[in-house]
């Protein structure tokens, strides 16, 4: 139970830190947020739980391919906000565009022999 509490606290503190940094220094917050902190934390937690290296390597490769369509969210969101669109609408539409990109990528990866 203590282990899970530590995992939750560390993860929450990182998210809180990024949102607080963004209030003062958006460029630095963007740098910190762009780091694959979630993935690194997952790797650490899985390693501590004695997950075999092969599984960690597979997860790392899969994350790489799935990062690519996720980039659409950031581009679309920024574009829509700059057009003057409402925050919530921009967020929902950019999330929908990202979901479509994932759906388009999955069969393409399968076609090239990359399984997720």
N, C-alpha and C positions, 0 to 999 in steps of 0.2 A: 504494500500500500504506500509506503514511504517513497518507493521508487517512482510510482505513478504521480505522486504529488510533486516530486522534484521535476519530472518531465513536464508537467503542466505549468509549474512556476517558471522554469527556464524559458519555455516556449512563449508564455504570456508576457514575460518581461521583455523579450526581444521585440514582440509586436508593439508593446507599449512604448518602448524606446524609439522605434522607428517613427511612430505617429507623433511623439513629442519632439523629436529632432526636426521633423517636417515643418512644424510650426515656426521654427527659427531659421533653418537652413535647408531649403528644399533640395538643393543639389547634393548635399551630403546625405540627406535622408534617401534620396533616389539611389545613391551609390550603395548605401547599406541595404536598402530594400532589394536592389538588383542582385545582391550576393545570394547564392543559393543556400541561404541559411536553413530553410525548411528541409532541403535535401541533406545538408550536412548533419543537421540534428537527427534526421531519420537514420542516416548511416551510423552515427554515434550510438543512438539507442539500440539499433539492431546489432551492432558489434558487441555492445555491453551484454546483450541477450544471447550472445554466442551464435549469431547467424553465420552460416558458412560464407566465406569470401566469394564463392561463385554466385550465390544469391545476391550479394551486395553488388557485384559486378554487373549482373543482369539488370538489377534495379537502376543502376547508374546509366546504363545504355538506354534503357527504356525512358528514363527521365529526359535524356538528351533529345530524343525524337519528339517527345511531347512538349518540350519547351518551345519548339518552333511555332506551332499554331497558337500558343499562348501569347506570343508577341503581338498578334493582331489586336488583342484586347487593348494594349497600351496605345497603339497607333490610332485605332478607331475611337477610343475614349477621348484622347487629346484632340483629335480632329473635330469630333462632334461638339465638344465643349467650346472650342475656338469658333465654331459656327454659331455659338450662342444658344445651343440646345440646353434644355433642362438637365440638371445633374442626373436625376434618377433615370430619365429616358435614355440619356447618353450611356449610362452604366449598363442598363438592361440591353440596349441594342448592341453595345460592344461585347457584352457577355454572349449574346446570341450569335454574333459574328464569330466569336471564338469557338463556340460550340459547333458551328457549321464547319469551321476550319478543322477541328478535331475529327468530325465525321468524314470530311473529305480526305484527311491524311491517313486514317486507319486502313482503308482498302488499298491505298497506294503503297503503304509500308508492307502490307501483306503480299502485294504483287511482287515486291522486291525481296521477299523472303525474310522480312523483319517482323518477328512476332512480339506482341505485347500481352 
